[in-house]
Amino acid sequence: MKYLLGIDFGGGSSKATLLDTNGTIVAENTVEYPTLYPESHACEQSPDDWIASLTKNTQALLQKSGVSPSAILAVAIDSATHTFLPTDGDMKPLRNAVHWTDSRSRKQAEYLRERFGDEIFVKTFHRPDTIWTLPQLLWLGEKEPENVKKTRHIFFEKDYIRYFLTGVFCTDYIEAEGSMLFDCRKMCWDEALCALAGIDVSVLPPIVAPTDTVGKVTKEAARLTGLSEGTPVISGTTDTCMEIFASGAVSPGDMTVKLATAGRICVITEEPHPDRHLVNYSHVAEGLWYPGTATKSAAASYRWYRDTLGLESYATLDGGASEIAVGADGLLFHPYLNGELTPYADPMLCGSFTGIRATHTKAHFTRAVLEGVSLSLLDSKRYLDSLGIPHKDAATLIGGGAKGGLWSQITADVLGISLTVTESSDSSLGSAMLAGVAMGVFADPQDAVKKCIKPIKVITPNPANTEKYAKIFEKYKKIHDALAPIYGEEA
């Protein structure tokens, strides 16, 4: 038996999935690493943490599975989109990576919108905001000009990790679409956009296809990871694209609801839908796109809540929250820990608990966090529906949050739609499947879905709860509308 290895790097952990060529998951392993918040509005990660989690993950996975490293046909890496890392001429990092949720570039994004917004939108399908590499590089040039002067290569997260494995510097075109330095119509780096960022196009990586074999595991990487020297390494692509692929969404009208570090609702289409509140990326299935909404802090909110307050496991927290009634007795949470995207595009928004009373317990706060994220997704879905993009009346639930029975049910109730949960929708499974497509194990993405995706349950909404949440949502929106101007006054 031969195997395919996919490894994901998300907002707070790396997950590896080992898939056999029959489409069966053989083993999985997860290693957590920190996201860093060195100052207000900052969000960074250390590349050393990425590499440390990679080596721990592969070693643990091989030991857990008992699979010989020589039996692995190929490896593919994915990660959160447009998290960038500047390096010097020797490929040494000049600083921590700037995560896509970092919002320190809000003034630069505003400048770009006012001066060059139309030009940028036509080329990139997106409106300048803090999540994109272009305004983040402009911010870096103003705050750390020496680092920009020293920059000789700009990596995106998965590309740096893949470079560690292979010594090859490149990126894929889907990742490039998320940089705001790439012309999405001409499918190439754009010199004018790079000039706005204060960089030369030469510092950006060569562009390949997600299924291209770009290198092989080096001797040193093999020693540290336990993989076999010479194992082919596939380009791979972004985590959301791989999650959507792993959910089985490869046909127009398919819809996914994501409860991961960030939350997203995406619809598979035959063309992009440029809009100031949507994110548009190509699909790995030829000719398709997956425009979608974006909630910045979904599972990240739950992890922040658990870690910041020193609480117990998610399972214990869920148990307490399950005893609390719909609406958490008036306690509401807005998950704007790093500002918010759809439908506000407002980096100044802040997270909040409102309606706190002396009768509220820890379990109330837990349920409020889960409901608040789901209400944010409803905010996104209503905007998506207002655009008239056709989609099915049900969706597949993806991301780590899909594992929580309580949160899955809350989300189905809030959105008022049925949610299918598959055996695994983790992006690392998508990467393993992509490696299989690249190596000819699967004929194409549709064939990979047919052989690998296994639905396990359907969560149906409780109509009475959906009606209650619709009323709660009206209050949720009013609180946003009341507080947003106050947050906007921040210096």
N, C-alpha and C positions, 0 to 999 in steps of 0.2 A: 504494500500500500504506500502511496505517495501522499504528500500533504502540502497545504498552502497556509502561509502565515500572514496574518494581518495584524498590525499594531497601530493603535490609536493614541493620540496625545490630546487630551481635552483641557478644560479649564482647571482641573485639580487632580487628574490622575491619568495614568497610561494603562490601557487595557490591551491584552493580546488574545487573539483567537486562532486556534489551530483547526483547520478544516481538512477533512480528507477529500479525495477526488470524487467520492460519491455524493458529496454535499452534506456530510454529517459533521457536526461540531465535536471534536475529540477532546479538547481541553480549552480552558480560559484562565486568565490570571490578570489581576489588577494590582497596580502599585500607585499609591497616592504621592503627590508632591505639592508643595505650597504655591499659591499665587501671592505675590507680594504687593503691598500697598504702602510704599515709602512716604507718600504725602497725599494731601487731598486731591481727589480725582485721578490719582495714579493707579495703574494696574500693570504689573510687570511679572515676568518669570525669568528664572535663571536657566541658561542653557546647560549648566552643569547638572541641574536637577533633571532635565530631560534625559541626559545621557545616563545618569545614575539609575533612573527609573527604567530606561530601556534595558540596561544590562541585568538588573534585578528581575525584570519581567521575563526576558527570554530564558534566563537560567532557571527560574522557577517553573515556567511553562514546560520546558523540556523535561525537568525532573518530574513534574506532576504527570505528564502524559506518557513518559517512558519512550517517546518517539526518538529514533536516531536522528541527529541533525542532518545527516546525509540524505535522509528521506524527504526533506523539505524541498519542494520544487522551486519555490520562489517566495520572496518577502515583499510586502507592500506596506508603506507607512501613510497614515493620514494624520491631520491635526486641525486645530481651529484655524479658520481662514485669516489671512493677512495679519498675523502676529509676526512682526519683523525684528530682525537682529542684524545690526551693522557690525561688520568685521573689518580687520585691517588686511594688508596684502598677504599675510600669512594665514588668513582665515581665522584669526583669533578674535573672539568677541571684544568689542570696545566698551560694552555696557550690557546690562540686562536687556532682554527682549521687551519690546513695548507691545503689550497685549491689545487685541482689537477693542476691548472694552475700556481702555484707557481714555479718559475724556479731558486731558490737559490741553488738547489742541482745539478747544472750542473757539477761541478767538481767531485762530488761523483758519478754521473751517468757515467761520462767518466771513472773514476777509475773502476767501476763495468763492463763496457763494455770491457775494456782492459784486466782485470784480470779474469773475470768470465762470460763474455758475452755469450759464447756458452752454458754453463751449465744453465744459467738463461733462455735463449731463448728456450731450449728444454723443460724445465719445465713449463714456463709461456706463451709461444708463442709470447713473446714480447721482444724487445730490451730495455735495460736499458736507461731510459730518465727521465727528471725531473718530468714528470707527475705521476710517480708511487710512491707508499708508501715506497718501499724499499730504493731507493736513498734519499728520503725525510727524512726518519728516520735516515739514516746514517749522513745526514747533521745536523739533530737535535742533534744527539749524539756528534758531534764535536762542535757545537755552544752553545748548552744548555745541557751539560752533566748532570747537577743536575736534570733537568726535566725528562730526560730519566731514571735516577736512581730511581726517585720517581714514575715512571709510573707502574701502576698495571693493567690497562685495556686500550686497544686501541679501540676506537669507530670509526665507519664511520658515516657520517653525519646523514643519516636517522635512523641509529641504536641508536644514542644518543637521537634523538627526540622520537623514539618509546620507549626507556627506560624511558623517562619522562612520557609517557602514562601508561606504564605497570610495570616498575621495573624489566624487563627481559633483560638480556645482551646476544645478539646473532647477527648473520649476516646471509645473504643468500649466496649461492655458486656463484651467478653471481657477486655480490659485491666482494667476495673473489678473483675471477679471475682477478680483476683489481688492486689488491694490490701488485703484484709481490712477494708475500710471500706464494703463493698457488700453488701447483702442479696441473696443469690443466688436466693432464692425470690420476693421481691417485685420484684427487678430494679431497685433504686434505691439511691442512697447512703443510709446509715443514720446518723441523727443520734447515736444512742447510741454506736456504734462510733467516730464522729468525736470525740465527747466524751472517750472513753477515750484517743484519740491526742492530745488537747489542741488540736484545731483545730475551726473552725466549718465546717459543710458547704459554706458559700459559697465557700471557697477551692478546692474541687474542680471539675473541668471538667464542663460539660454532657455528657450521654451520648448517643451516636448509635450507629447500626448500622455494622458494618465496611464495608458497601458504600455507605454514604451519601457523596454528593459534598458536601464540607464547605467548599470554597473553591476559589480559583484562584491560580495562580502570580502573585505581585505583580511589578511592574516592577523593583524592586530585587533580588528573588530571581532573576528572569530574567537580570539583568545578571551576577550572581555565579555562577549555575549553568550558563548557556547554554541553559536551557529557554525556551520561548516564554511571554511574558506572556499570562495568561488560560488557560493549560492547566489543565483540571479536576484537582483533587487529591482523591483518595478517602480516607476515614477510615483504612482499613487496620486492622490488628490486631497480635497478638503473633507473635513469630518462630516459636515452636513450632507454633502453629496453622497458620501459613503453610507450614512445612516438611511437616507432616502432609498438608495440602492438596496440596502440590506432589509428594508421594510417590504420590498417587492413592488415599489411604486415605479413602474417603467412604462406606463401607458397614459396618454392624455386624459385628464380628469381625475387621476388618482390624487389623493390628498393625504398628507402626513401632519400629525400634531406632535411636536417635539417637547419633551420635558427633560432637558439636559442642562448643562451649565447655563446656557441660554435657552430660551423657548422660541419655537418657530412654528408657523403653519405654512406649509408649502403646497402648491398645486402644480402637477406636471402639465406642461403646455408645449405647443409646437413652435412657439416663438416667445421672445422676451416681452415683458410688459413694463417698460420703463415708467416709474412713478416715484415721487419723492419719498414715499413711505414703504416701498418694497425693495427687496434685494433680489437681483436677477443674476443667475448663474447658469451656465451650460450643464446639462446632464451627461453622464458617461454613456447613456444610450443615445446613439447618433440622432441628431436632429431635434432633440428635446431640450427643454429648459425647466427650471423649477423656481419660478418667482415665488417669493414668500414674504411674510411678515417677520419681525424680529422683536422679541422681548429680551432685554439684555440680561436680566438676572432671574432665572427660573430656578433650577436646582441649586444654582449658586446662592440664592436667597436661603434655601433650607440649610445648606452647608454653613453659611455665615451664621445663621440662627443657632445651629447646633454648636459650632466651634467657638463663637464669640461668648456665648453664655455658659460654656462648659457643660453642655447637656449630655444625656446618655445616647444610646444608639438610635438610629432612625426607626427601627422596629418598635422600640419602647415608646418613642415619641408618637409614632402612628397609633399605637394602642391606646394611649391617653386621648388623642385627638378624636378617635373613632367614637368615644363616649360623649362627645360634645355635639350639640344640635347644629343643623345647617345655619350658617350665619354667625357662628361663634358668639351668640348672645350680644350681637351688636359691635363686636371687635373687628376692625378692618385693617388689613395690611396692604400697602402699596409697595411693590418690589422694585423701586427705582434706586437701587443701591449705587448704580453708576450712571444715573440718568436713564432715559428711555428712548427707544426708537419708535416703532409703530405704536400708535399713529401720531406721535408727538414730535419726534426728532428733536428732543430737548435734553441736552446733556446736563442742564442745571437741576432737573427734577431730583428729589431726594426720597429715599424710602421713609415710610412712616407707619406707625400703629396709631389708629384713632379710635375713639369711642371706649377708651379704657375705663373700667370701673373696678371698685374694690372686690367685686364678686368674681372677677376673672382669674382663672388659674393658669398654670403653665400649659395645660392641655388646651385652653382657649387660645393662647398665643400660638401654639403649634398649628391648630386648625386654621387660624387666621392666616398664617404664612402660606399654607397649602391652598386655601381658597383665594388668597390675594394673587398668587401667581396664575391660577386658573382664570380669574377675572381679567387679568392682564391679557391672557390669550384670547378671551372673548372680545376684549377691546380690539385686538388685532383681527380676529375673524370677521367682526362686523365691518371693519374697514375693507378687508379683502372682498367681502360679499358686495360692498357698495360699488366696486369696480366692475362687477359683472363678469368676472373670469369664471368660465364654466367648470364645475367640479362635482364629484359624486357627493351623495348625502351622508356618507360615512367616511371614516378616515382610519389610518393605521397609527397607533400610538407608539412613539419611538423615544429613545433616550433612557437614562438611568431611572427617571421618575416613573417609567412604565412598570417597573418592578414593584412599586408600592400599590397594593390593592386599594387602599383608602384614597390615595391621591388620584389614581386612575379613575375611580368612580366619581370623585369630586369633579374631575375635568370633564368626564362624559356628561355629568349633570349640568355643569355650568354651560358647556357648549351646546347641549341639547342634541348631540349626535352619538351614534354608536361608534365605538373605538375597538379595532381589532388589535390584539397583542400577539406577536409572533414569538417563536422560541427565542430568538435573539434579533434585535434590530440595531445592535451596537455597530458603530462605524468600523470597528476592527473586523467584524464579520464581512462588511462590505469590502474592505481592503483585501481580505483573503479571497473573496469572490472575484475581485478585480484582478488579483494575481492569477486566478484560474483562467479568466478570459485572456489575459496576456500570454499565458503559456499554452493556450489551445485546449485546456481541460474542458472549458465551456465554450460553445460556439459564439456566443454573444451575451450581452447583459440579460436579455430575456431568457435565454437558456439557463444562465446561472440562477436566476430567480426561480425558475421552474424546478430546478434540482436542489436548491438550498433552503428556500424559505418555507417555514412550517408554522402556520397559524395555530395558536393553542387555545385562544378564547376570544369572545366578543363581549365587551362591556356595554350594556345598554343603559341609556339615561333613565332616571326616575322622573316622569313628567311633573310630579308634584314638586320635586326639588328644583327642576329646571325653572318652574314658574317662580319659586321663591328666590332663586339666584337672579332672575331677570329684574326683580324689584331691588335686590341688594346692589345689583350693578348700577342702577340709576343713582344710588347714593354714592357708590364707588366713584362714578364719573364726577359727581358734584364736588366731592372732596378733592379730586385732582384739579378741577377747575378753580377751586378756592385757593389751594396752596401753590399752584404753579407760579402765579405772579410774585409770591413771597420768595420762592426759591430763586426766581429770576433777578431779584435785587441783590444777590450775593456779589461781593466785590471780586 
